[in-house]
Amino acid sequence: MNASTKVSCPSFLHLPVEVRLQIYDRALNRTLPPHSLLRVCRQVREEVLSVVLRKRRFFERLDQFITWAHQSPAHLLPLVRSIHVNCIVSSSLFAAPAPKPSTLWQEIYQSIVSTASTRLPTPVGPLTPSVVAEALAALTGVRDFGIFVMQNVARSPQFLSDQRLLLTTLGTRMPQIQKLELDIDFLPLDFLRLFAAELHHLTISGYAAASDNNKTKDDVDQETNNIAIFRNLKYLQSLTLRNEMNTLLNRVADRDVSRLAPLVAVTPEVVRQMHPLQGFTIVSANDRHFESHFLTAAMIRALLHTHANSLVNLEIWSDGQVTDEVAVELTKLLPRLAQLRTLRLHFRYSQALGLTFKDFVPPIVENVDLQCERC
């Protein structure tokens, strides 16, 4: 902004305060309807709420989210667009934890800054699946939903069953979701079929347990089932495989990384058989001591085979070093990406290859972020 530019106030505020008070008095006079000022205020409030409620709302626990949904005005819930829930629990996913007693300083702080609420809290009762389903069904406008599930004690079959029930309930009550982010235990991917009608953007780990129908069959049948699941997602535009190794290892026995290999669900062949994607992202954090199951040469070749003519956004984030074969395959893929507009590459690779990835970036790319460290 130039120094000469002045910020102007609405002309109404330039009127003397006495004149404005007279205008308020006449506008709010019940003997002279309609109350134009109140109508303007109500309209502004409705318009502002529609903007505010589009922003993502975060909840620390599942019961906190459900209580909020039950206590919110019913006519405003359809305006909510984005929800993210952290489910960090110590027992059953649906059991609401007992409230923690506040500390002395919290009580003092609350007594100073808080005002007594005149609204009585609406009792939600036990956090049963039916209560959860009722809350989800009321949020008809939600298009973006994220769930992070973490249990701070040893996992149990009941906890895994709770997660499957939650995801199934989410899919049946919110089939309109267009963006789904999941950081969950290794569950079968069959629940994704419930989102096939609208799902555009999906974020998952890429690991999953075998489907119930395939637990006694070989890996080929499991891969075939996963291919069918993703082929059913006809409107899927982008896929993000996000892995944080510390979280993943907390979900396998003895924190043994070798136990993850049989759980790879999004294989190169699955990616090859998907409908053409516009966006593909691999995020691998804290994996510098582990070999990635997804950032592989076969995965890069799968992108080249099926998605080279459709990819608009490609991102690879890793704090580890990619293999020489991956680096070479990337140099073959990049020049073939005819629609690419955004490219972000963050990883280390061998200096012995003598490669500079900048040389392989197509000239049509508008946003380039290359942090490829040679080592």
N, C-alpha and C positions, 0 to 999 in steps of 0.2 A: 504494500500500500504506500503511495506517495505521501510525502510530508504534508502536501497541500490538500490531500483528500480528507474531508471531514465526515465523521459519522453522524448522520442526521437522525433525529428522533421522529417518531410519528407526529404529524402536525397536531393531533389531538392533545398531546402532552405539552404543547406550547401554550395551551390555554391556561389562564390563571386557575389555581386550584379551586377558588371559590366557584368559578363557572363550571368546572368539572363536577363539583359536588352537587350543583343544581341539576346538572344533566343526569347524574346518578339518581337523584331524588325523584325526578320525573319518570326516568326509565323504570324505576323499581316501584312506582306507585301502583298499587293493585287496582286502583280505580281507572287506570288508563292502560288496559291491555292492548296489544301484547307486550310483554316485557322484553323489549328488543335486546337490552344488555345481557339479560340472562340467556336469551337464545344464542347470542354470539358466544358467550362463555361455554355453554353446553356443547355447541358445535365444535369449538376449539378443543374442548376436553376430549370429545370423541375422536377427533382427528389425531390429536397427540397420542392418545392411548393406542390407536391402531399402529402408530409408528413405534412406540415404546415396546409394545408386546411382540413386535417382530424380532426383537433382539433375543439372543439365546439366554435362557434362564438356567442357572446352575443349582443343583441340589446335592447335599452331602450324603443323603440317605434316601432309600426308597420310600420309607414311611414319611419322611419330610415332604417329598414330592407329592405323595398321595394326599396327605393332610392339606397341603396348599391347594390342590385341585378341588377338594371337597369344600374348602372354606371360601374359595374365590367366587365372585358373582358369576352366576351361570351364563349370563348374557355376554360376558367378556371372554370366557374360555375359548370360544371359536376364533378369537383374534390372536391367540398365542400361536407362534410359528416355530419356535425352536426350543428344545428341552435337552439338557444333559444331566444325567443322574450318576453319581458315584455310589456304588453299593459296597461299602466296606463294612463287613459284618463279622460277628464272632460265632454265629450259630446258623439258624435258618434264615434264608433270604427274606422271608415274609414276616419274620418276628420283629416287631418294633423294639429297639433297645430301650432299656430303662433310662429315664432322664438322668443326666449327671448333676449332682449337687453343685451349685454355683459357689465360687470362692468368695472370700470376704471382699476383695477388691472389686469383683464383678457386681456384688450386691450394692456396694457404695456407688459405683459408676452408674448402675441402673437407677438408683434412687435420685441421682443428680440430673441425668439427661433424659430419663424416660417419663412419659406421662401415663397416667392410668388409662387403660383402655376401657371404653364403654361397651365394647362388643364382646359378647360371650363366645368363647371358642366352640366351634362345632365338633362334637365328639365323632371321631371316625370309627372307633372301635378296633377290634383285632384286624390286623393287616392280612386278610384272607385274599386268595386269588380273585374272588368275586368282587371284593372292594376295589382291588387294583383294576380289574376289567371295567368297572363302572367309571372310574376316574379317567382311564384312557379313552373310553368311548365318548366322553364329554369334550375332549380336545380334538375336535374335528378339523381344526385348521392347521394342526402341526404338520410340517413338511420335513423337519430336520430333527432327528432323535439320536442321542448318544448315550451309551451305557458303559460304565466301567465297573467291573465286578471283582472284588478282592476279598478273600476271607483270611483272617489273621490267625487261624488255627488249621489243623489238618483237615483236608477236604473229606466230605462224606458223600455217599450216594444220594442222600436226601438233598444236599446242597446242589449237586449237579442236576437233580430232578427239578429243584426249584428254578434254576436258571432256564432250563428247557421250557418249563411252564410259563415263565415270565416272557420269554421270546415268542412263544406260541400265542400267548394272550396279546402281546404287542402287535403281532402280525394280523390277528383276526379283528382286533379293535381299531387298529390304525393302518389299514392297507394303503392309505393315501401318502405314506411317508415316501419322500423322494431322496432324502439323504440319510443314510444309516451308518453310524459309527459304533463299532462293538469292540470292547476289550474284555473278553469273557474267557471262561474255561474252555477246554477242548471238547466241544459238543458237535454232534453231527450238523451239517449245513442244511439239512432238509427244510428248516424253518424259513429259509430264504425264499422258498416258493410262494410263501404267503404275501411277499412284497412285490411279486412279479409285475403287477399291474402298473405301478408308478415309479419303482425304484430307479433313480438316475445315478446316484453316487454312493459307493459302498467302501467302507473302511473296516478291514478285519486283519487278523494276524496272518492268515493263510494256513494256519494249523487247525485241524479238526479231528474229532473221533470218527470212526466208521459209522455209517448209517446202521440202524438196527437190522435192516434187511441184508446187510453185507458183512456183518461181523464174523460170519463163519466162512466167508468167501475170500478169494485172494485179492491182492492189491489192484489188479486190473479192473475187477468189478467195482471196487471203491472209486477208482478214477473215473470209470464210465458213469457212475452215479453222480459224481461231482460235475462232470461235463454236462450231463443232462440238467442239473440244477442251474448252472450258469447259462446254458442255452435257453433256459426258460426265462431268464432276465433279459427280455428283448429290448428294453429301453435303457439298459445300463450304459452310462456314458463314461464313467471313470471308476477305476479300481485303485485303492490304496492298500498296500500290504505293510502294516506298521508293526514292528517288533521291537520290544524293549527287553533285552535278554534277561535282566534281573527279574522282571515280572514273569517271563516265560519259565525260567528255571524254578521259580517258587511253585509252579503248577505241576512239576514232575517229581517223581520220587528221587530222593538223594541229590536233587539239583543236578542230575546227570544229563548233559546236553545230548548224548547219544539217544536218549529216549524221545527226542523231538523228531528224529528222522522219519519214523513210521507214521507220524501225525501230519506230515505235509499233505495238504489237501489241494492247494492251488499250485499244481505242477505245471511245467512248461506245456504239456499236452493240453491241460485244461485251458490255459491262456490261449493256446493256438486255436482251440475250438470255440472260443467266445465270439460273440458278435463284435465287429470292429469298435474299438474304444477310442474316445477322444482324449482321455487322460489316463496316465498310468504312473504310479508312484510306488517306490520301495523306500521304506524308512527302517533302518537297522541301527539301533542305539546300543551302546555297550557291547558290541560284538567284535571288538578288536582281537579277542582271543578265540573266536569261534568262526567257523566257516559258515557263511550264510547259505540257507537252503533255497533262497529265492533270487539272490543276486548272483546268478550263474550264467554261463555262456549259453546253455540251452534255453533259458528264459529270454535272453536277448534275441536269440534266433526265432523264438516264438513270436516276439513282437514284430520282427522283420517280416515274418511270414504272413501274419494276419492284420496287423495294425499300422503298418508303415504309411499307408495312404490316408489314415483317419486321425492319427495322433496329433492333437493340438498342444498338449501339455505333457512333458516328460520330466520326472524328477527322481533322482536317486540320491539318497542321503545315507551315508555310512561313516562311522568313525573307525572302520577297519580298512584293510588294504584289499582291493579286489585282485583276483587272480589275473595273470597275464592273458589268459584266454578270454576273460570277460572284457578286459580293456580292448583287445583286438576286435571282438565282436561289436563293441560299441562304435568303433571307428567305421565299421561296415554299415551299422544301422543309421547313424546320424545323417549322412548325406542322402539317405533314401526317404527321410521324413518330409514329405512334400507339403504337408499342412501345418507343420510345427510352428508355434508362435512363442511358447515359453519353454525354456530349457534350464534346469538346475541340476548340476552335478557336484556333489560333495563327497569325495573319497580320496584315498591314497592309492597310488599305483607304482609299479616298478620303473625306476629311472632307466633301467637297462633297455626298455622297449624303445626309447627314443621318440616317444609320441608327445604331441601337444594337441589336446582335444579341441582347442580353439580353431585349429586348422580344418576340423571336420564339421563345424557348425554351419548349417545352411544359411545363406544370406537372408532368407525370409523371416528368420527368427527375430522377434521384437524384444523379448525379455530374456537376457542371457545372464546366468549366475554360475560361473565356473570356479569352483574351489577344489581343483584336482591337484593334490600335492604329490610331487614325485619324490620317492624315497628309495 
